[in-house]
Amino acid sequence: MSTPANFNGQRPAIDANDAVMLLIDHQSGLFQTVGDMPMPELRARAAALAKIATLCNMPVITTASVPQGPNGPLIPEIHANAPHAQYVARKGEINA
């Protein structure tokens, strides 16, 4: 199958057939530490990434650092918008 061209007639920079969306530490507790955009906008942008991957039939992998601790669980919008996402559990905080 040929790769569709974008509006410039060029091949896309990212091909969903050989790409994966990796969403690391999109956690409710960590999101509270972000100060350069409002929380609803941050959550919407993260959810949009998951939705775009779903619409492109791109695999999604999620992971979180100590989700049962102060960092909190992954925001639910991620798996709501990418129900096919695979969660990879990690040991410790800094080992992705």
Secondary structure, DSSP 8 states (H G I E B T S, - for coil): ------TTSS--SS-GGG--EEEE--BHHHHTT--SS-HHHHHHHHHHHHHHHHHTT--EEEE-SSTTTTT--B-HHHHHH-TT-EE---SSSS--
